[in-house]
Amino acid sequence: MRLAGELGLTADARSDLFYALLLKDAGCTANAAHMAALFGADDQVAKRTSKFVDWSRPLSAFVWSVRTVAPGKSLAAKTERLWAIRNEGAVTRSLMMARCHQGADIARKLGFSDATADAILALDEHWDGRGQPQRLRGAEIPLAARIVCLAQTVEVFHFVRGVDTACKVALRRSGQWFDPDLVAALVSFQADAGFWESLAEPDVSAVEPPDRVLTTDEDMLDRIAQAFGDVIGAKSKWTADHGERVCAIASGIATQLEFDAATRRDLGRAARLHDIGTLSISNRILDKPGALSDAEWRKMKKHPLLSEQILERLPSLGALAPIAGAHHERLDGTGYPRRLGADELTMPMRTLAVADVYAALTVERPYRPAYTPQRALELMQTQAPRRLDGDAVAALTTIVLDQAAGARSRWPSGARPPAPGVA
């Protein structure tokens, strides 16, 4: 946004850029699973360290790849991974495109401008035409995308190595990765120590265009929940559409139990967002075909708490935080992350837990096949009412059996039903 000010961008252009910057990584989950599998490494480590690599220099790219692939494995295992990466160039490019398109689609779903979406779509394009996904060159790249590309690189190097190194990298890549005019604008405030120091605790509201602040209503909050549910679902093929299915199931139970409209609405949003904390977990854990190690399980058990911490930061969604954070708690206190007991678990919390269990049991996971609806209900009924709420399980049983008997669907209008053949 400082660059936008240096360039004298219009208010509309600054607003488009501001929201593109906030949403620029919304598509990153689209390639997380493939990156983890291809590199045989933690996708988050690979993505973080890749930001320091100049991909126009083959030697730099090769050295990074050797250091990153199959950590702790033999030279033969590393070589196998390197050949796989080399042979999957076209696949990798298509996944880059998927990431860019997903990010742009999320922006459009949230109602942002085409300019914001186009900036996200083109944020990895390079001035010399060797970027991704469309190989745009020079002024073909939207100005906002050129600013995002420069800003995200400078931020990475500034955070780790300081302002001088960050500006040296920008100058070295000027005319290759970056628009030379933008690099010149960056260097013009290199000596502004106060600005660079302010990045230690950035105040986003201070750089938001004051005359273009967007406000939300109930419909917008629903779109936000659905859009970020899509981000979560893209993280792993094993959990794709999990949030939507949990939403439909929880909403069906809530309707059966005659929850009021406001409670049903909050429960639906919490269902779509309850696993947002899993975005912090490597796909090497999420997609692991066997049992998790103790260390992996400890990481996995943190995700409900992270979901809660994310949601409680948002005033308009803060009421969802305790509901989403309790989806793995159990009435007898054996759940996680806080081991809450029955007297601490509200009915929306209990309903979400039941919906989450049923949605998980009735789809395939990397470590087991899917259970039939009938078998899933049998397993859940053994847990009610000691661990799972008996009323919620009974309501779910009624819905599933009614559907199996061909009765009219009890899933609420507007909610996507569970996957075909599941319930």
Secondary structure in CASP SS format (residue, H / E / C, confidence):
PFRMAT SS
TARGET T0000
AUTHOR 0000-0000-0000
METHOD secondary structure of the structure
MODEL  1
M C 1.00
R H 1.00
L H 1.00
A H 1.00
G H 1.00
E H 1.00
L H 1.00
G C 1.00
L C 1.00
T C 1.00
A H 1.00
D H 1.00
A H 1.00
R H 1.00
S H 1.00
D H 1.00
L H 1.00
F H 1.00
Y H 1.00
A H 1.00
L H 1.00
L H 1.00
L H 1.00
K C 1.00
D C 1.00
A C 1.00
G C 1.00
C H 1.00
T H 1.00
A H 1.00
N H 1.00
A H 1.00
A H 1.00
H H 1.00
M H 1.00
A H 1.00
A H 1.00
L H 1.00
F H 1.00
G C 1.00
A C 1.00
D C 1.00
D H 1.00
Q H 1.00
V H 1.00
A H 1.00
K H 1.00
R H 1.00
T H 1.00
S H 1.00
K C 1.00
F C 1.00
V C 1.00
D C 1.00
W C 1.00
S C 1.00
R C 1.00
P H 1.00
L H 1.00
S H 1.00
A H 1.00
F H 1.00
V H 1.00
W H 1.00
S H 1.00
V H 1.00
R H 1.00
T H 1.00
V C 1.00
A C 1.00
P C 1.00
G C 1.00
K C 1.00
S C 1.00
L H 1.00
A H 1.00
A H 1.00
K H 1.00
T H 1.00
E H 1.00
R H 1.00
L H 1.00
W H 1.00
A H 1.00
I H 1.00
R H 1.00
N H 1.00
E C 1.00
G H 1.00
A H 1.00
V H 1.00
T H 1.00
R H 1.00
S H 1.00
L H 1.00
M H 1.00
M H 1.00
A H 1.00
R H 1.00
C H 1.00
H H 1.00
Q H 1.00
G H 1.00
A H 1.00
D H 1.00
I H 1.00
A H 1.00
R H 1.00
K H 1.00
L C 1.00
G C 1.00
F C 1.00
S C 1.00
D H 1.00
A H 1.00
T H 1.00
A H 1.00
D H 1.00
A H 1.00
I H 1.00
L H 1.00
A C 1.00
L C 1.00
D C 1.00
E C 1.00
H C 1.00
W C 1.00
D C 1.00
G C 1.00
R C 1.00
G C 1.00
Q C 1.00
P C 1.00
Q C 1.00
R C 1.00
L C 1.00
R C 1.00
G H 1.00
A H 1.00
E H 1.00
I C 1.00
P C 1.00
L H 1.00
A H 1.00
A H 1.00
R H 1.00
I H 1.00
V H 1.00
C H 1.00
L H 1.00
A H 1.00
Q H 1.00
T H 1.00
V H 1.00
E H 1.00
V H 1.00
F H 1.00
H H 1.00
F H 1.00
V H 1.00
R H 1.00
G C 1.00
V H 1.00
D H 1.00
T H 1.00
A H 1.00
C H 1.00
K H 1.00
V H 1.00
A H 1.00
L H 1.00
R H 1.00
R C 1.00
S E 1.00
G C 1.00
Q C 1.00
W C 1.00
F E 1.00
D C 1.00
P H 1.00
D H 1.00
L H 1.00
V H 1.00
A H 1.00
A H 1.00
L H 1.00
V H 1.00
S H 1.00
F C 1.00
Q C 1.00
A C 1.00
D C 1.00
A H 1.00
G H 1.00
F H 1.00
W H 1.00
E H 1.00
S H 1.00
L C 1.00
A C 1.00
E C 1.00
P C 1.00
D C 1.00
V H 1.00
S H 1.00
A H 1.00
V H 1.00
E C 1.00
P C 1.00
P H 1.00
D H 1.00
R H 1.00
V C 1.00
L C 1.00
T C 1.00
T C 1.00
D C 1.00
E H 1.00
D H 1.00
M H 1.00
L H 1.00
D H 1.00
R H 1.00
I H 1.00
A H 1.00
Q H 1.00
A H 1.00
F H 1.00
G H 1.00
D H 1.00
V H 1.00
I H 1.00
G H 1.00
A C 1.00
K C 1.00
S C 1.00
K C 1.00
W C 1.00
T C 1.00
A C 1.00
D C 1.00
H H 1.00
G H 1.00
E H 1.00
R H 1.00
V H 1.00
C H 1.00
A H 1.00
I H 1.00
A H 1.00
S H 1.00
G H 1.00
I H 1.00
A H 1.00
T H 1.00
Q H 1.00
L C 1.00
E C 1.00
F C 1.00
D C 1.00
A H 1.00
A H 1.00
T H 1.00
R H 1.00
R H 1.00
D H 1.00
L H 1.00
G H 1.00
R H 1.00
A H 1.00
A H 1.00
R H 1.00
L H 1.00
H C 1.00
D C 1.00
I H 1.00
G H 1.00
T H 1.00
L H 1.00
S H 1.00
I C 1.00
S C 1.00
N H 1.00
R H 1.00
I H 1.00
L H 1.00
D C 1.00
K C 1.00
P C 1.00
G C 1.00
A C 1.00
L C 1.00
S C 1.00
D H 1.00
A H 1.00
E H 1.00
W H 1.00
R H 1.00
K H 1.00
M H 1.00
K C 1.00
K C 1.00
H H 1.00
P H 1.00
L H 1.00
L H 1.00
S H 1.00
E H 1.00
Q H 1.00
I H 1.00
L H 1.00
E C 1.00
R C 1.00
L C 1.00
P C 1.00
S C 1.00
L C 1.00
G H 1.00
A H 1.00
L H 1.00
A H 1.00
P H 1.00
I H 1.00
A H 1.00
G H 1.00
A C 1.00
H C 1.00
H C 1.00
E C 1.00
R C 1.00
L C 1.00
D E 1.00
G C 1.00
T C 1.00
G C 1.00
Y C 1.00
P C 1.00
R C 1.00
R C 1.00
L C 1.00
G E 1.00
A H 1.00
D H 1.00
E H 1.00
L C 1.00
T C 1.00
M H 1.00
P H 1.00
M H 1.00
R H 1.00
T H 1.00
L H 1.00
A H 1.00
V H 1.00
A H 1.00
D H 1.00
V H 1.00
Y H 1.00
A H 1.00
A H 1.00
L H 1.00
T C 1.00
V C 1.00
E C 1.00
R E 1.00
P C 1.00
Y C 1.00
R E 1.00
P C 1.00
A C 1.00
Y C 1.00
T C 1.00
P H 1.00
Q H 1.00
R H 1.00
A H 1.00
L H 1.00
E H 1.00
L H 1.00
M H 1.00
Q H 1.00
T C 1.00
Q C 1.00
A C 1.00
P C 1.00
R C 1.00
R C 1.00
L C 1.00
D C 1.00
G H 1.00
D H 1.00
A H 1.00
V H 1.00
A H 1.00
A H 1.00
L H 1.00
T H 1.00
T H 1.00
I H 1.00
V H 1.00
L H 1.00
D H 1.00
Q H 1.00
A H 1.00
A C 1.00
G C 1.00
A C 1.00
R C 1.00
S C 1.00
R C 1.00
W C 1.00
P C 1.00
S C 1.00
G C 1.00
A C 1.00
R C 1.00
P C 1.00
P C 1.00
A C 1.00
P C 1.00
G C 1.00
V C 1.00
A C 1.00
END
